[in-house]
Structures are given as C-alpha cells and as structure tokens.
Amino acid sequence: MLRARRNGRNLDEFFCPNEACSDYRKKGKGNIVLKEHYGKQNTALLRCKTCKKTFSEKRGTPFFR
C-alpha cells in the first residue's frame, strides 16, 4: 500500500470514517493509505491502518453513491 497524494490532495486530508476506530475523524495521523483505484473515474480506495477498514475517497461527499 502506498502513502501518496491523490489528485493533488495529500492523504493527511482524509480521516477514518469508522466510529469504532480510535483515529475516527482525526486528520493528519498518517493512518490513511491508498489501497487501490477502482472504476472508470479511477477513484481511490483508502484504508485506515488503525482499524483496517476501507472506504472511498468520495465517502461523505455528494459524489458518493
């Protein structure tokens, strides 16, 4: 898994959306990594290293389905 920038955005701007995680809603902890890309728009699938849950970069936005 890679720690990288996504479309010019630093992964430290993302946080874990899992309420049971000790890093829930904490930005800049270094726990969010890029797992893979998926779909026609090459959407990033992110993973929290603390709780091991995965989530879309679009989660919590109007673009999430």
N, C-alpha and C positions, 0 to 999 in steps of 0.2 A: 504494500500500500504506500502511496506517495503523499507527502505533505507538500502541497503546491498551491499555486494561485489558480483560481477558476474564473475565466473571462475577465481577468484583470482584478479580481477580488481576492483578497487574502483569506485563507480558510479560518483565520482567527476571528473573522467577522461572523462566523456561524457558531451556534451553540447547540447543545444536545436538547432535543425536544421531549425526551423521556422524563416524566415527572419523578420516576423512581430512581433516577441517576443522581449521584452525589454532585455531578457537574451540570445539572439541569439549569438552563438559561444563563450559564456562565461563559462569557466570551473571552477569548484570548488565553485559554488554559492549555492549548496545544493538544487537546484530546480529540479534535476533529481531523480526520484524514480522508483523502479521496480513495474510495474503494474501486469504483469503475465508472464508466459512462454508459448510458443506455438511450435508446430511442432515436428518432430521426433528428431531433434537435441536440443530440449529444449531451443530454442532461447528466449532471454529476450525481452519483450515488455516494453519499458521505457516510462515514462510520465513526461512532464515538468509541475511542479506545477504553474509556472507563467502564461503560456498561455493555459494549459490543453491539449496540443497536444500530441499524442502518436507516437512513432517511434521505429523501430527495432534497437537492439544493432549493427546490421550489416550494417545499413544505412551508406553510404559514404565509404564502403569498396568494394573490388572486389567480396565479397561473397553475396552482396545484390542483390536480383532479382527484 
